[in-house]
Amino acid sequence: MNQSIVKVENLSHRYSVQWAVRDISFEISQTGIVGLLGSNGAGKSTIMNIICGVLSQTEGDVYINGINLRKDPVAAKQNIGFLPQKPPLYGDLTVDEYLIYSAQLRQMDPKDIPAALEIAKEKCGITHFSKRLIKNLSGGYQQRVGIAQAIIHNPKLVVMDEPTNGLDPNQILDVRSLIKDIAKDRAVLVSTHILSEVQATCDRIMMIEHGSVVFTGTIDDFDNYIEPDSFVMTLSHAPLEEDIMSVAGVTDVKPISEYSSRFRVWFDGDRETLSRMVDASVRNGWGLSEIQLEKSSMNDVFAQLSGRKNK
């Protein structure tokens, strides 16, 4: 991991008597997209609000680009852009009026605003709507305006809460592409409960449950968190199921359909079972043409990490 833009050390937060987040530490690198996952009430919103400076933590420290957020909040927040789940738009303003106002709120130098305005609009594909009232834009373009306000001051970190919520399939694809483009030269933290969204956009995943980090790693790490225990194979001269069961390590076998030459085979976790199955097919003339290890779905991994599925 390259130098971090966000560093969280021993972070805890308590509402009244209940701890929402307890002793969390993590880092976010300077570029790429991190997906923040977790069940409802897991602590995602608390973490996002603390990182964005909306909420002051009970314990611990948060550093944004090396700046302690609690000790120097103004300087730290200059490095942050935030897109809430409902974009903070003013429908009676034009796109230009709103983005200029957003830049002024970020205390940008007035002489830098015109150039920053054009860069943000071009990046988000909304230049041709500069004089259009925001309320007259489609949902997808309103979301683009929301993203533009989050990046107009060229922050090093952009935090997005459910950025594709409520969009149609084409708009979702457009916003995903935009997020990937933004993440080329900055860090993006995306909070979402849609696993396909994480799979399509994120480089890394951080999963929170019961106020603690239960997983952090790449998409591949997440996909492979549960060791596979089944594989699918295709045989041109299928034997009896009993013959397949005789291969060491096989625990069960079922044809995928009644007249299919494809079988789903469960095994005891020893990957050598696949090699033994290939050897048995060659030795007995079963005509093996395909064998593929089955991975658990993201839903299964999420369920196990959240404690809703027995390991």
C-alpha angles and dihedrals in degrees: 000000000000124000110313126244092192124040120179119188125192093329118188132166131185130197107204101311100338123089111226093180125021127196099325122173127179144134133223119208124232098259137029136050124288118194116215108208134181145124122272108289093018093123102261096126092046091054093046093048092050093048090049092049095244093117129036113226123234094225139003136036136275121200122195111194088340094309119121104238094208096047098042108018097163094055092043094049091053085074094052133083119185132199110186121206088261107043112236095238131160106216097199093058124083118242091257094047092050096046092047089051089050090051091050090051087056088055093240118174105264092230090058096051101080093055093042090050093055093045093051093047093048092047091052096041096240102114092112090057096055095121096034119112109248092229089062094057125096120254092259094053092044086057089051089053088051090053091047091057089052093055104031092100090049097242122191091225128042119190117199127187113205092330096184097042112137096007126128120245095266092047090049091055091049094050092046090054090048092051091051090050092050091050093059091085104019143032120268123196112197122190113199142145093208107100094195088057091056092047092050100046115017131090095192137018131217115187124197125197128171090352096305135098107253098172139016125170146085126314089257090052089053093047091051097043091106112056109237117246102182142051137188122228136181120216125187092199102035116199127208115292088244090063092053090047089056092069109103113257097023112126101175141355133197131177110242089228135003097261097026126122087208121097135190109219126194119205140183096258097267105129089205086075088079092054091048089051091053091049092049091050093051093044094048100035097243091150100232108199101164138020122174131178112229119228123207115255121253087249091058092049091047091050093051095046091048091052095248096115128050115242 
